[in-house]
Amino acid sequence: MTGPTAGRTDTATHRLPAWRAPAATRSNALPAGAWWLWALGLATAASRTTNPLLLGLLVGVAGYVVAARRTDAPWAKSYGMFIRIGLFVIAVRLLFSVFLGSPIPGTHTLFTLPEVPLPDWAKGVRIGGRVTAEQLLFALYDGAKLAALLICVGAANSLANPARLLKSLPGALYEAGVAVVVAMTFAPNMVADVLRLRTARRLRGRPTGGVRAVLQIGLPVLEGALERSVAVAASMDARGYGRTARVPAAVRHTTNVLTLGGLLGVCAGTYGLLAAEGAGYGMPLLAAGLLAAMAGLRLGGARSVRTRYRPDRWEVRAWLVAGSGAAVAAAMIWAQNADPAALQPGFVPLTAPVLPLWPAAAVLLGLLPAVVAPVPPSPTGFEEQV
Amino acid sequence: MIRFDDVSVRYEGAGRPTLSGVDLTVPEGELVLLVGPSGVGKSTLLGAVSGLVPHFTGGTLTGRVTVDGRDTRTHKPRELADLVGTVGQDPLAHFVTDTVEDELAYGMESLGLAPDVMRRRVEETLDLLGLAGLRDRPIATLSGGQQQRVAIGSVLTPHPRVLVLDEPTSALDPAAAEEVLAVLQRLVHDLGTTVLMAEHRLERVVQYADQVVLLPSPGAAPVMGTPADVMAVSPVHPPVVALGRLADWEPLPLSVRDARRRAAGLRDRLADVAPGAVDGDAPRSAMPEAPLPPPRPTTPEAPLPPPRTAPRRGALARLFGRTPQAVPAPETAPGGTPAARVERLGVRRGRVEALRRVTLTVRAGEAVALMGRNGAGKSTLLGALVGMVEPTSGTVLTGGLPPHRTPPREMVRRVGLVPQEPRDLLYADTVAAECAAADADAGAEPGSCRALVSELLPGVADDTHPRDLSEGQRLALALALVLTARPPLLLLDEPTRGLDYAAKARLVGVLRALAAEGHAIVLATHDVELAAELAHRVVILADGEVVADGPTAEVVVSSPAFAPQTAKILAPQEWLTVSQVRAALGGGA
């Protein structure tokens, strides 16, 4: 826009207060980590309750934020997929409960399936038999919890750019990160190859569908992918990928010792935590191992001469987004201790779940990103007034 | 800046060295063009500059290549990354990241430049290449010209002193090619960058070169000199040079501007001939252009049409001997049955209307060129004709049937398409197996495909792997596979990409013979010279709509973008090809 036009529109439109979310650009983009922390906060909250009303509220909050702040990037379309997976999980959980029975005692028999007689050694396993309302309700609650967890992860997946997430890895892991990024751009290319070759079969007078088609184009598709990967590798090499700085031998050896020792410490510490005895030394060992490994990675980064172009900055809005997720998680953990009955509604005997007021209000804190996160350009081209 | 000292390169398992005895020096700040027929080792020579040959490709390099004093034997490609920027033939294979801005920064990140330097250079490069509006766009959504500019920009940001480019404009439409060349021109003139590039489409680039390096044949020593000197002896040359050689212009003109200044005399000579010779048929009576044109006594100017029932093999074999072959005009009378009829065709992809109300009729024996910028809908229209794309509205009838609802086995006998990437048609691991499969697919008698291959590709053994064929040979193989079913309508999508002038001349000969036998041909192409040589009619698409449809001479001469060089030089007279001029001069003299 040129000067006078810009000036006019500025005064014509109502002035937005400074705290309102700005339009997203590369400079003010939220770090991918902030979205993930927010989503993991919601997921932690979901894992603390089986109350379907609260779970529904959590999914609703996640969905609203996704709808308000997702871009039209390819990964942003994965949210619908995650919802479908969630519903599938609930369905599978219910089916298992119906066919394999459940240890939940119940008095409201809905129907009885013919029971398959099983030999003695399969004691404790049941196929078919009585199906009660209590057991179905339990399965439904359980499945809903898992589905809500998945949907929260899906929300992070569709809001955060995966390439940026990998770019925030420490320097020593950078090369692994690039490999993953290249692999991620490969998958869509291969899908495009398969589609193109399948339609090209028509040109030879062969049907485009069926197993034979897939088998016949499999080899050319793999060959194409291989060729492309060799070309990308050549291009990366010619553009300086893998240039290393010279580091003194002492630093190299220290790096190796720290990394290896750290990983060993982590393994031993985890074992200590999980094993029945040894809870005493598990925690400190794990912490020491983690510290050593991190120091090793940091030292290892010195070998790499790389710098970063416009890394994502953690600013106020990023902290607010991450903090809102953490707040929801903290509130739910507190509520679990304060009022366990409200978060785990009973199913024996059957009771209708009630919406606990304070936890529900806390869940609504998760809506904060829909207000504070920068607004991405709308895919339809219309300016949204949020 | 770049020095080759007695360099030879031999690949594992190859009978002879790909390059041998190369001695050349490229001075700083020059734009040097590398030319030569396909398969003479142009890409190998370019790869040797960046160190990818032999560090990445394998093979043995003897002699010494130094770039700014750094020996490529002791420096790996990554250690030359701050000095040499390389862009290969396929820009998509070059990209490491997913958005334009990240791609521009990638090379600098690897070199460890300071963040504020990187930011400044990215902004400068975005402006230099006119990419500022695309900075946040995913690379996959860009057009071919934009991708090529991003690829060049991505190697420019580390400020290399040498830029190595392998066919930077081959895949681009004329306008996008101009864009890229303008950028290169600016780099050489404003920044003093040394540019070494290989290109088949000499008509686009030769006038920009300071020097030309010619690799005349495989293993032969390169010839280096000023463009005019090298073009005077080069087996590959653009039409403007061919015309200059024909008219004995001295020094040889390299650009349309130079040629026009000297062409006044030629225009006068032709002014008397033209009205008699160009009676609507003459543009089609052009001879296939031989790579090294010996002055040939020409056949009478009004060519006699050969018998329409000429057997296919005879015609093809004759063309393969590169005998001048006069091709008759198609029957333009509307009485012939149309090979394909498209009426008010619309194709939508999501919200995008790829084609809108396209109406087109192709008659038997007619060659139609579809032109227009990248993404104008050319490939979509070909796809609709062959049934790969389903029409959203309107009708398509190919050989009287709606192609997308006819089973593929029926369709191959009515229409054949050679796709942009001929490799898409090849599944088997030997030529013989491909041929057997093609016979079975088409229901032709065994051996008919192999006979076609022998005509189109003489000297290719049965057990050759299709992957080992050159670009032009692969195209010929795909063409043979498609022709096995003898479809009356033949479609070609961008057939001259990566072909040198000799391979192109052979293709033109083959296609002319097919048209003479009554095949209808539709080709989508950016190559204005090909369209001028071959097409009776040109259809120009823009944003999915037909914006021009008419005889080649009419449509092409009036358009600055789509006019071939000969037409630009001799305008307002309607000459399209050098061979046409040669025939007229020979006949008139």
Interface residues (C-beta under 8 A of the other chain):
Chain A: T25 R26 A73 P74 A163 V178 V181 V182 T185 P188 R196 L197 T199 A200 R201 R202 L203 R204 G205 R206 P207 T208 Q216 I217 L219 P220 E223 R228 A231 V232 A233 A234 S235 M236 D237 A238 R239 G240 Y241 G242 R243 A245 V305 R306 T307 R308 Y309 R310
Chain B: S50 G51 L52 H55 F56 T57 K76 P77 R78 E79 L80 A81 D82 V84 T86 G88 D90 A93 H94 F95 V96 T97 D98 E101 D102 A105 Y106 G107 M108 E109 S110 L111 G112 L113 A114 P115 M118 R119 V122 R135 D136 P138 A140 S154 V155 P158 G383 V386 G387 M388 P407 P408 R409 M411 V412 R413 G416 L417 P419 R423 D424 L425 L426 Y427 A437 A438 D441 A442 R467 L481 V482 A485
